[in-house]
Amino acid sequence: MTDRYRLLIACPDTPGIIASVSDALWKEGANITSFDQYSEGLENGMFYMRAEFDAAPGTDEPLTSRLQVMAEAYRMQWTLALAGRPQRLAVFVSREDHCLNELLWQTQRGDIAAHIALIISNHADLQPLAERFNIPYYHIPVTQTTKAHSEAEARRLIESHDAQTIVLARYMQILSEDFVSAYPERIINIHHSFLPAFVGPKPYHQAYARGVKLIGATAHYVTKDLDAGPIIEQDVHRVDHRHQLEDLKRLGRQVERMVLARAVSWHVSDRVLVSGNRTVVFPF
Ligand SMILES: Nc1nc2c(c(=O)[nH]1)N[C@@H](CN(C=O)c1ccc(C(=O)N[C@@H](CCC(=O)O)C(=O)O)cc1)CN2
């Protein structure tokens, strides 16, 4: 009887890291089932790795002691987690339902290894959809004067539902710096443009006015700077002179929902590491 674990490591690159980590895993009786690494090079570059391994239940304790010693030596940031424990998501929505629908479908099927623990919205429109999936839905209206109170309520609900990751599925309110700083690299947003083009509100209106030949969507970690966090996934769709604004939105919805689903799936599977304002994504 074994458990499947995931180990993520980021540290300054230097020879010997892989040997030290694999030696520690071997000495704890672990069997490595997948291993990915990326090095930026020895000239002030970073090293990133992701390992999945099978080991006896409780191996995380002695392995943690070994990793703590290694972390000192290599100046490592690391996380060790049980692979079989699906993450709990807090999904924030406004009125658009296409991204929420994709997340509901893929999490219920198990295509995304996560459980939507609660849905929070500044509108009531999508409550019937949440009820169809028996997911708690909290309508928390937001105005400029009530934003701090609304966010405090949202944070209380996130904690009480034990959600580890927050997904902004076309949530159209800007989160405060206080809120965002409470969840570093744990808030994923879908922006409905191919960033860095058309940041801010109404990107399809901006794209239509510009006469673009490609529309797109970008999933990124949320930071205090609007639509400027580390990009996790992007995709595009070709358009031309025949497409009106509503066509851009219709075609864009197909791109947004899949880009967000891939980003959330990779995040909850511990496949995304952040390096400054970039990400390293280890593929399936
Ligand atoms: N701190 C952050 N909060 C949010 C981000 C983000 O990147 N950082 N992304 C948005 C989603 N979004 C684009 O993807 C977006 C939503 C809304 C607006 C906007 O300007 N909305 C209102 C103003 C609302 C407010 O002041 O809260 C407007 O239309 O004027 C821009 C971008 C989600 N939150």
The ligand as a Gaussian input file, in Angstrom:
#p B3LYP/6-31G(d) Opt

LIG

0 1
 N       -6.737000      42.742000      -8.456000
 C       -7.280000      42.240000      -9.577000
 N       -8.614000      42.022000      -9.619000
 C       -9.171000      41.510000     -10.749000
 C       -8.380000      41.253000     -11.882000
 C       -6.970000      41.476000     -11.793000
 O       -6.209000      41.204000     -12.750000
 N       -6.470000      41.976000     -10.623000
 N       -9.001000      40.825000     -13.079000
 C      -10.422000      41.126000     -13.150000
 C      -11.174000      40.643000     -14.358000
 N      -11.042000      41.649000     -15.393000
 C      -10.370000      41.284000     -16.513000
 O      -10.073000      40.123000     -16.731000
 C      -11.554000      42.948000     -15.202000
 C      -12.793000      43.101000     -14.617000
 C      -13.310000      44.374000     -14.406000
 C      -12.600000      45.507000     -14.795000
 C      -13.183000      46.848000     -14.525000
 O      -12.545000      47.881000     -14.732000
 N      -14.422000      46.810000     -14.013000
 C      -15.220000      47.966000     -13.614000
 C      -14.621000      48.542000     -12.359000
 C      -14.971000      47.544000     -11.246000
 C      -14.244000      47.857000      -9.978000
 O      -13.762000      49.008000      -9.828000
 O      -14.126000      46.912000      -9.144000
 C      -15.398000      48.839000     -14.782000
 O      -15.895000      48.236000     -15.733000
 O      -15.121000      50.046000     -14.723000
 C      -11.374000      45.350000     -15.396000
 C      -10.844000      44.067000     -15.617000
 C      -11.125000      40.633000     -11.909000
 N      -10.515000      41.264000     -10.776000

